[in-house]
Structures are given as C-alpha cells and as structure tokens.
C-alpha cells in the first residue's frame, strides 16, 4: 500500500466514526435519525443520508432498550 491510499482509508474511517457519533446526538428516535441523515448527506450525499438515518435509528433503538 502506498501512503496516499493509507491516508484515504484513515480518512474514511474517521469520517465514518464521526457520522456514527453524530447519529447518537438527540434524545429520541426522530432526532437521532435526523442528525444521522444530515451528517450522512454532508459526507456522502443522498446515499449517505439514508445510511446516516438508519444508523441514527439503530443507535436510538440500541440505547433505548
């Protein structure tokens, strides 16, 4: 692996971690899903919004149970 490819992988990991952390913001399912969707949309566009919303919902379900 070259240094630029390692940097790209590290950047993607950090962005993914930030997206999951932002998906955990909020006090209920709707807020967490919305925060995750916004974070996902900023990072990866419409597909990221879907993934972020799903991550926010999953985090909410996991923490509420």
Backbone torsions as a table, in degrees:
resi	resn	phi	psi	omega
1	UNK	NA	144.6	177.5
2	UNK	-95.1	164.4	-178.6
3	UNK	-60.0	-44.8	179.3
4	UNK	-60.3	-37.2	-179.4
5	UNK	-70.9	-34.2	176.5
6	UNK	-66.1	-39.7	177.9
7	UNK	-64.1	-39.1	178.3
8	UNK	-64.7	-43.4	179.0
9	UNK	-63.9	-44.9	179.4
10	UNK	-63.1	-39.9	177.6
11	UNK	-64.0	-42.4	178.8
12	UNK	-64.2	-38.8	178.1
13	UNK	-65.1	-42.9	179.7
14	UNK	-65.9	-41.0	178.5
15	UNK	-65.2	-41.1	178.1
16	UNK	-63.3	-41.7	177.8
17	UNK	-63.6	-40.8	178.1
18	UNK	-65.4	-37.9	179.5
19	UNK	-65.3	-41.6	178.0
20	UNK	-66.4	-39.8	178.7
21	UNK	-63.7	-41.5	178.1
22	UNK	-69.2	-29.8	178.6
23	UNK	-66.5	-22.0	179.9
24	UNK	-83.0	-8.8	179.4
25	UNK	-71.6	141.5	178.5
26	UNK	118.4	168.3	-177.0
27	UNK	-112.4	-10.7	178.1
28	UNK	-140.3	177.0	-175.5
29	UNK	-59.3	-44.3	-176.3
30	UNK	-63.9	-43.2	-179.5
31	UNK	-66.8	-41.4	-179.8
32	UNK	-68.1	-39.9	178.0
33	UNK	-65.8	-41.4	179.8
34	UNK	-66.0	-43.3	179.1
35	UNK	-63.3	-42.3	177.8
36	UNK	-64.0	-39.7	179.5
37	UNK	-66.1	-40.4	178.8
38	UNK	-65.0	-45.0	179.2
39	UNK	-62.3	-41.9	179.1
40	UNK	-65.4	-38.7	179.7
41	UNK	-65.4	-37.9	178.6
42	UNK	-65.2	-40.1	-175.4
43	UNK	-79.7	-46.4	-170.0
44	UNK	-133.3	17.9	176.9
45	UNK	74.8	-152.3	-175.3
46	UNK	-59.8	-40.1	178.3
47	UNK	-65.2	-37.5	177.5
48	UNK	-65.8	-33.6	177.7
49	UNK	-64.3	-40.8	178.8
50	UNK	-65.6	-47.1	-180.0
51	UNK	-64.8	-42.1	178.9
52	UNK	-63.9	-40.9	177.0
53	UNK	-63.6	-41.1	177.7
54	UNK	-66.1	-39.1	178.0
55	UNK	-65.0	-41.2	177.6
56	UNK	-62.4	-40.8	178.0
57	UNK	-66.3	-42.7	179.9
58	UNK	-64.4	-42.1	178.0
59	UNK	-62.6	-41.7	-179.6
60	UNK	-63.9	-45.2	179.3
61	UNK	-63.6	-38.1	-179.0
62	UNK	-69.3	-38.7	-177.0
63	UNK	-82.4	-25.6	-178.6
64	UNK	-81.0	-22.4	-177.5
65	UNK	-79.6	NA	NA
